[in-house]
Amino acid sequence: MSTPQPEDVDSEVHELDEIVTTTGDVDVVEEETHFTSASAHVLIREIMVCNRDLEKIKENINDVQQKMKNIFDG
């Protein structure tokens, strides 16, 4: 699996006030935190790994559901 490459590979800087996770937890970070393309690459890789893991979990759930259906139907 190849890592997506951003079009702008220079060290563009963005400011963040806080990071909010999907669980609702909030990690407060210092104001004017520098977000570089290097840190973006790290996050992209982490997201890709999580996405792959999620797909495996979905496949396992589907397999279990199919096996349960076969047990009850057969």
C-alpha positions as a printed Julia matrix, in Angstrom:
74×3 Matrix{Float64}:
   0.0     0.0    0.0
   1.51    3.33  -0.98
   1.46    6.41   1.21
  -0.46    9.34  -0.3
   1.82   12.24  -1.11
   0.56   15.78  -0.51
   0.94   18.16  -3.42
   2.75   20.71  -1.28
   5.82   19.03   0.19
   7.24   22.2    1.7
   6.88   22.74   5.43
   3.57   24.54   5.37
   2.49   25.51   8.89
  -1.06   25.45  10.24
  -2.31   26.54  13.65
  -4.46   24.3   15.84
  -6.31   25.2   19.0
  -7.4    21.7   20.02
  -7.58   18.15  18.75
 -10.92   16.37  19.11
 -11.02   12.59  18.84
 -13.99   10.57  17.65
 -14.6     9.34  21.2
 -15.33   12.89  22.31
 -12.11   13.24  24.29
 -10.38   16.57  23.86
  -6.61   16.94  23.97
  -5.78   20.58  24.54
  -2.58   21.65  22.82
  -0.61   24.84  23.05
  -1.91   27.66  20.92
  -0.06   28.14  17.63
   1.14   24.54  17.44
   3.06   24.02  14.2
   1.62   21.3   11.98
   4.14   20.37   9.3
   3.86   18.1    6.3
   6.08   15.63   8.18
   3.56   15.4   11.0
   0.78   15.13   8.4
   2.57   12.11   6.89
   2.73   10.47  10.31
  -0.99   11.04  10.84
  -1.84    9.75   7.36
   0.14    6.55   8.01
  -1.61    6.07  11.36
  -5.02    6.6    9.76
  -4.19    4.1    7.01
  -3.16    1.48   9.59
  -6.34    2.1   11.6
  -8.43    1.87   8.44
  -6.82   -1.46   7.51
  -7.47   -2.78  11.02
 -11.08   -1.61  10.84
 -11.57   -3.41   7.52
 -10.22   -6.63   9.05
 -12.62   -6.27  11.98
 -15.54   -5.72   9.59
 -14.56   -8.84   7.64
 -14.39  -10.86  10.87
 -17.82   -9.6   11.95
 -19.28  -10.53   8.57
 -17.71  -14.01   8.8
 -19.16  -14.57  12.28
 -22.58  -13.32  11.18
 -22.53  -15.68   8.18
 -21.5   -18.63  10.38
 -24.3   -17.82  12.85
 -26.8   -17.6    9.99
 -25.62  -20.98   8.67
 -26.01  -22.52  12.14
 -29.56  -21.22  12.58
 -30.62  -21.95   8.99
 -29.03  -25.39   8.8
